[in-house]
Amino acid sequence: MASYENVLATSGVRVSLLAFGTFDGSVSFGYYVDNDIKTWKEISFEQVTGKMYWIPKLFKDPESKNDLLLVTQPTGNTAVFNLLIEANDGNVNISLEPKGHLNGGNESFPMSCAVSETETPKAAVGYVDGDVILYDLKDLSPLFTFHTTDLQTGSNDSNSIPRALVFSPGGLLLAVARDIQSSGSITLYDMKYGENVGQLTTPTHSSKAAVGGFAHSGWIMGLSFNEDGSLLASGGFDSCVRFWNIDTREREATIQISVTDLDNTLKIGEMDQSIVSGVQFINKGVRFGAGGDSNQGVCIISFDRGVRWYREAGGI
């Protein structure tokens, strides 16, 4: 899923646009206006309808010049469209205009994608061969390729699939979560020079630590930086969310989730597990209630059909 929100300069209308990628290769779109979900409308674009895509990403230009829609394709390409939104007499018109493709010469399946909403916008695409390619979103050219250190199992496959990518606020760092056998690793890359600047690992007595250590004892499905980029949250198949201090590269806290956390478990099946499928920081001032203005929070979604919210302790 991808989200976009903007207050249109010409009309003052606030538009919230959502894009959903599905397993059948289709992408669905919908929007609502002025924070009123009752105005929700589903829309479609002929440029996307009926074609095979995988991951949608929406880019809001901080300079309000060129908003974009990116959609990855099974061929390894990523299609890029100019996103045009207008509001006249209460009617919102959203359209797409082809801009080009991101093509770094990698023909393997694109497994993950992230965009950096900065004055020098970039996109990162992770492929199943383990590589992550960084692109310039202004001229759509490749900048750096971050190779996996894992051995490839085939011409386009690897045991080190990059399942989650996220840019830090300001776009200085890119965090990449890759598989490492049945566990998950997190690598940090510098965006100015394209260098590996470290890994986030947790102390372990497992023999797998000899490979370089891992961040989770299961595949990592979600990453999120907090508002100032000082913390990174990660969650995955080991049913926990870990919080990492970016300066020290050390783990600061862990949240373990379980089906027993939920108030209503009647609709949870025997096969539903508390695997973390997504994690997102909530900035200060966004959440209602006690401490909403002074405490950041985190939202966790999981395979047990649960949505959990946590608030940073203290500071109320």
C-alpha positions in Angstrom: 0.0 0.0 0.0 1.1 3.6 -0.7 -0.4 6.9 0.5 -0.3 10.5 -0.6 -1.7 13.6 1.1 -1.6 17.2 -0.2 -3.5 20.4 0.2 -4.0 21.8 -3.3 -2.7 25.4 -3.5 -5.3 26.5 -6.0 -8.4 25.4 -4.0 -7.3 24.6 -0.5 -8.8 21.1 -0.8 -7.0 18.4 1.1 -6.7 15.2 -1.0 -5.7 11.8 0.5 -4.9 9.2 -2.2 -4.3 5.5 -1.5 -2.9 2.8 -3.8 -3.1 -0.9 -3.1 -1.0 -3.6 -4.8 -2.6 -7.0 -4.9 -1.4 -10.6 -5.5 -3.1 -10.8 -8.9 -0.9 -8.1 -10.3 -3.5 -5.3 -10.2 -3.3 -2.0 -8.5 -6.4 -0.3 -7.0 -6.8 3.4 -6.2 -9.1 5.5 -4.1 -9.2 8.9 -2.5 -11.1 11.1 0.0 -11.1 14.8 0.6 -10.7 17.1 3.6 -10.1 14.3 6.1 -13.6 12.9 5.6 -13.5 9.2 4.9 -17.2 9.4 3.9 -16.1 11.1 0.7 -14.1 8.0 -0.3 -14.2 7.2 -4.1 -12.5 4.5 -6.0 -10.8 5.5 -9.2 -8.9 3.7 -12.1 -6.3 4.8 -14.6 -6.1 3.4 -18.1 -2.3 3.5 -18.0 -2.3 1.0 -15.1 -5.6 -1.0 -15.5 -5.1 -4.5 -17.1 -1.4 -4.6 -16.7 0.8 -6.6 -14.4 2.3 -4.5 -11.6 3.5 -5.4 -8.1 4.4 -2.5 -5.7 2.9 1.1 -6.0 4.7 4.1 -4.5 3.4 7.7 -4.4 5.9 10.6 -4.3 4.9 14.0 -3.0 7.4 16.6 -4.3 8.4 18.9 -1.4 8.8 21.7 -3.9 5.2 21.0 -5.3 6.5 20.8 -8.8 6.3 17.1 -9.9 4.4 14.5 -7.9 4.8 10.9 -9.1 3.4 7.4 -9.1 5.8 4.5 -9.3 4.7 0.9 -10.0 7.2 -2.0 -10.2 6.8 -4.6 -12.9 7.7 -8.4 -12.9 10.1 -7.7 -15.7 12.4 -5.7 -13.4 11.3 -2.3 -14.7 9.5 0.3 -12.6 7.0 2.5 -14.5 7.0 6.2 -13.5 4.0 8.5 -14.0 3.5 12.2 -13.4 0.6 12.5 -10.9 -1.7 15.4 -11.7 -4.4 16.5 -9.2 -6.9 19.4 -9.6 -10.0 20.5 -7.8 -12.6 22.7 -9.4 -16.0 23.6 -8.0 -15.7 20.8 -5.4 -14.8 18.2 -8.0 -11.4 16.4 -7.8 -9.7 15.3 -11.0 -6.8 12.9 -10.7 -4.9 11.8 -13.8 -1.6 10.2 -14.8 0.9 11.1 -17.5 3.7 8.7 -18.5 7.2 10.0 -17.5 9.4 6.9 -18.1 10.9 3.9 -16.5 13.5 3.0 -13.9 15.7 0.4 -15.5 19.1 -0.4 -14.0 19.6 -3.5 -16.1 18.3 -5.9 -13.5 15.7 -8.3 -14.9 14.9 -10.2 -11.7 11.6 -9.6 -9.8 11.4 -6.4 -7.9 10.5 -7.3 -4.3 10.6 -3.9 -2.6 10.6 -0.2 -3.3 11.0 3.0 -1.4 11.0 6.7 -2.3 12.8 9.7 -0.7 10.7 12.8 -0.6 13.6 15.4 -0.6 14.7 18.2 -2.9 16.9 15.6 -4.6 14.4 12.8 -4.9 15.5 9.2 -5.1 13.9 5.8 -5.4 15.4 2.5 -4.3 14.2 -0.9 -5.7 15.2 -4.2 -4.2 15.3 -7.3 -6.4 15.1 -11.0 -5.6 18.7 -11.5 -6.7 19.6 -9.6 -3.6 20.6 -6.3 -5.2 19.2 -2.9 -4.4 19.5 -0.2 -7.1 19.2 3.5 -6.2 17.7 5.8 -8.9 17.5 9.6 -9.4 13.8 10.4 -9.8 14.5 13.6 -11.7 16.2 12.0 -14.7 15.3 8.4 -13.8 18.9 7.3 -14.0 20.6 4.6 -11.8 23.0 6.0 -9.2 24.3 3.1 -7.2 23.9 -0.6 -6.9 24.1 -2.2 -3.4 25.0 -5.8 -3.9 24.2 -8.6 -1.5 27.1 -10.6 -0.1 25.1 -13.8 -0.2 25.7 -16.5 -2.8 23.2 -16.5 -5.6 21.1 -19.7 -6.1 20.4 -19.0 -9.8 20.9 -16.3 -12.4 18.1 -14.1 -11.0 17.7 -15.5 -7.5 19.3 -15.2 -4.1 18.9 -16.4 -0.5 19.3 -12.7 0.5 16.0 -11.1 -0.7 15.6 -7.4 0.2 12.0 -7.5 1.6 11.9 -4.0 3.1 13.5 -0.7 2.3 13.1 2.7 3.9 14.9 6.1 3.6 15.7 8.2 6.7 14.1 11.6 7.0 16.2 13.9 4.8 17.3 11.0 2.6 20.8 10.6 4.1 20.5 6.9 4.8 18.8 3.9 3.3 17.9 0.9 5.5 17.7 -2.5 3.7 16.2 -5.6 5.4 17.4 -8.8 3.7 16.8 -12.5 4.4 19.8 -14.3 5.9 18.8 -17.9 5.7 15.6 -18.1 8.0 16.6 -14.8 9.8 16.7 -11.2 8.8 19.5 -8.6 8.5 19.5 -4.8 8.3 22.1 -2.9 6.4 22.5 0.9 6.4 23.8 2.7 3.2 25.0 6.3 2.8 23.1 8.0 0.0 25.8 10.6 -0.9 28.6 8.2 -1.6 26.7 4.9 -2.0 28.6 3.2 0.8 27.7 0.5 3.3 28.0 2.2 6.7 27.0 -0.6 9.0 24.7 -3.3 10.1 22.2 -3.6 12.9 22.6 -6.8 14.9 21.3 -8.2 18.1 23.5 -10.3 20.5 23.0 -14.0 20.0 24.5 -17.3 20.8 23.4 -18.8 17.5 26.0 -20.1 15.1 24.4 -18.0 12.4 26.1 -15.0 14.0 29.3 -16.0 12.3 27.8 -15.0 9.0 27.7 -11.4 10.2 24.9 -11.4 12.8 21.2 -10.8 12.2 18.6 -8.3 13.5 15.7 -10.7 13.7 15.4 -14.5 14.0 12.9 -14.4 11.2 12.4 -12.6 7.9 11.9 -8.8 8.3 8.7 -7.5 6.7 8.6 -3.8 7.8 10.9 -0.9 8.5 10.2 2.7 9.7 12.3 5.6 10.8 11.0 8.0 13.4 10.5 11.7 12.7 14.1 12.9 13.3 15.7 9.7 12.0 17.3 8.8 15.4 15.4 5.5 15.7 14.6 2.7 13.3 11.8 0.2 14.0 11.9 -3.3 12.4 9.4 -6.1 12.6 9.0 -9.6 11.1 8.4 -13.3 11.3 9.8 -13.6 14.8 6.7 -11.8 16.1 8.6 -8.8 17.5 9.3 -5.2 16.8 12.8 -3.9 17.6 13.9 -0.3 18.0 17.4 0.6 17.0 19.5 3.7 17.9 21.0 4.9 14.6 23.9 6.7 16.2 25.1 3.8 18.4 23.8 1.0 16.0 22.4 -0.7 19.1 19.0 -2.2 19.9 17.2 0.0 22.5 13.9 -1.9 23.0 11.8 -4.9 21.8 8.1 -5.4 21.7 6.9 -9.0 21.5 3.4 -9.4 20.2 1.0 -12.3 20.7 -2.6 -13.3 19.9 -3.3 -12.9 23.6 -2.7 -9.1 23.1 -6.1 -8.8 21.3 -9.4 -8.2 23.0 -11.4 -10.2 20.5 -9.9 -13.5 19.3 -13.2 -15.2 18.1 -12.3 -14.7 14.4 -8.7 -15.7 14.7 -8.0 -19.1 13.1 -5.6 -21.8 14.3 -3.3 -20.9 11.4 -3.2 -17.1 12.2 0.1 -16.2 13.8 1.3 -12.9 15.3 3.8 -12.3 12.5 4.6 -8.6 12.1 3.8 -7.6 8.5 4.2 -3.8 8.9 5.4 -1.2 11.3 5.1 2.6 11.2 6.1 5.4 13.6 3.4 7.9 14.5 4.8 11.4 14.9 4.2 13.6 17.9 1.0 15.7 17.5 -0.7 13.2 15.3 -2.2 10.8 17.9 -5.1 11.9 20.1 -5.3 11.4 23.8 -2.9 11.8 26.7 0.7 12.6 25.6 -0.2 12.9 21.9 1.6 16.2 21.5 4.7 15.1 23.4 5.1 11.4 22.7 5.7 9.6 19.5 4.0 6.2 18.9 4.1 3.2 16.7 1.5 1.2 14.8 2.0 -2.5 14.1 -0.1 -4.7 11.8 0.2 -8.5 11.8 -0.9 -11.8 10.3 -3.3 -12.4 13.2 -5.5 -9.7 11.8 -4.5 -7.3 14.6 -3.7 -3.6 14.4 -1.8 -2.5 17.5 -0.8 1.0 18.7 1.9 1.8 21.2 2.8 5.1 22.8 6.3 6.1 23.9 6.4 6.0 27.7 6.8 9.1 29.8 6.7 12.8 28.9 2.9 13.3 29.5 
